[in-house]
Amino acid sequence: MAQYLVLIYENEDAWEKAGQAGIDLAMKEHTEFGERNGKALQGGNALQPTTTATSIRSDGAGSFTVTDGPFLETKEALGGYYVIDADDLDGAIKIAKQVPARYGGVEVRPVMVFD
């Protein structure tokens, strides 16, 4: 069994337009996803909007530059994630296809294991 990170990327503007009804529907869909895949889920969370992000980059000389906002401005932003267990990538993809991402999509990446 391996662990995979399922990153949820969606359009933040679409969420703003969806209003409370859209948020309530998404919560229902994520709850149902959790109920269907509870054995595989190891964790997950929603993230605050990119307007709350702080980016930190080394300048290569021992100092850091700290700026408000994400590293990149894109139409779709990382909005949440799940950590799942699956036998292999095909199994992880099968689970990831069920993740509600009404205004975007998901990315699946294996978690690196250090021995």
N, C-alpha and C positions, 0 to 999 in steps of 0.2 A: 504494500500500500504506500502510495506517495502523497505528498501534500502539494496542492496547487493553489495559487492566488488568482481569484477571479476579480479583475478590476472593472468597475462599472463607470463608463464614460457616457455622459449625457449633455445635452444642450441646456445650460442654466437658464437662458431666456425662456425656453419652452416651459420650464418649471414655474417661473414667475407668472407666466400667462395661464397656467393650469389652475391656479388658485387652490383654495382649501379642498375643493372636491377632487382635484387631481392628486393632491397629496394624500388624501384619505384613500383613494383608489390604489395608489402605489403602496401604501402601508398594508392594505389588504392583500395585494398581490405578493409582497415580500413575506408576509406572514404565512400565506399559503405555500410559497416556495420553501420556507423553513419547515413547515409541517411535512411536505412531500420528501424533503431531503435531509431531515434531521440527523440521520446516522452519519452522513458525509460531512455535515457542517461542523467546523472546528472553531469558528468565530466569524466576525464580520461587523461592520459599522457603516453608517452613513457619515459623510464628511460635511462640514460647514462649507458654504460657497467659497469660490476662489477669491472673493473680495476679502476674506479673512486670512488668506495665505501669507506667509512670510518666506521669502527665498533667501538662502544663505549660500554664498560662493566664496571659495578661497581665492585670494588674488595671486597665489603662488609664492608670495614673499612672507608668509606668516601671518597675514591679516585676512580679514573677511569683509565682504560687502554684504550688507543686510538690506533688503528692499521689500517693500510691501507688494504683495501679489504673487502669483505663480511664476514659474520659470518662463513659461510661454503663454501667450494669449491665443487661445484657440476657440473654435465654435463649441467643441465638446470638451468638458473638463472632468477630471476624476471626481466622482461624487460619492463613491463608496466601494466596499470590497467584501468579499467572502473568502475565508480560508476553508478549503475542502479537502477531504481525503478521497482518492480514487485509485483504482488499480493501475490505470495508465492514462495517457493523454486522451484517448478515445472516451474513456469513462468520464474524465473531467469535462470534456466538450459536451457530452450528453447532459451533464448537470448544468453546465454554464448556459446552454441553450434555453434553460428554464428560468434563468434570472430575469426578472422584470427590468427592462431597459427601454421604456416607451419612447424616450427622446434620444436614443443613441444606441450603443452596443457595449459588448464586454470584451475583455482581453483575458486570456488564460495563460498563466506562466507557472512552470514548476518552481517550487521552493527549493533553493539550493541547500543541500545537506553537507555539513562539514564534519568529517570524522576526526 
